[in-house]
Amino acid sequence: MKYETSEETIKFELYLTSDYWDLPPIIDVLVDDEIKFTGEMLQEKNYVTFSHTLAFDKPHALRLKRYNKLPGQCVPLDDGTFKDQLLTLDRVVIDGVDIQNIVQAHSYNEPEYPEPWATLQRNQGIELEKQVLAETVFGHNGMWTLNFTSPFYVFLMTRMDGDIK
């Protein structure tokens, strides 16, 4: 396919829910390894927006690095529940299009499992996933990724209707 231009600038919008009792989650939002936002998720409902220029016909990646969950952030309570630190990616809107169905089908999270918890799990025969497909509730630090291409609308068409020719 031939294009009149070789790049496009598109708007990204992320809607996140933060749930914590002590330290807030912190995120870096990256496009193609360029940090577009860094900040603490202090509010229950958080909104991150930015624009980025993408080269056509190349792979791109939207990433969310979640951190600041330290040992002791998950505390069992007497009633069997937990005080914890969680971050949820509720919605992703790119260029005005809510792509939640694409997120559920094509994104993945790579959790950083804390020690000694991870070793205890493995010793019990529990296999910890390296990549958790469609994971948008982040209980551990880690990196969430959605790979895509540009022009973005061509990417949307291939993900919604199958490969177009």
Summary of the structure (lengths in Angstrom):
residues: 165
radius of gyration: 17.9
end to end distance: 8.8
largest distance: 63.9
contacts: 454
relative contact order: 0.22
helix: 15%
strand: 48%
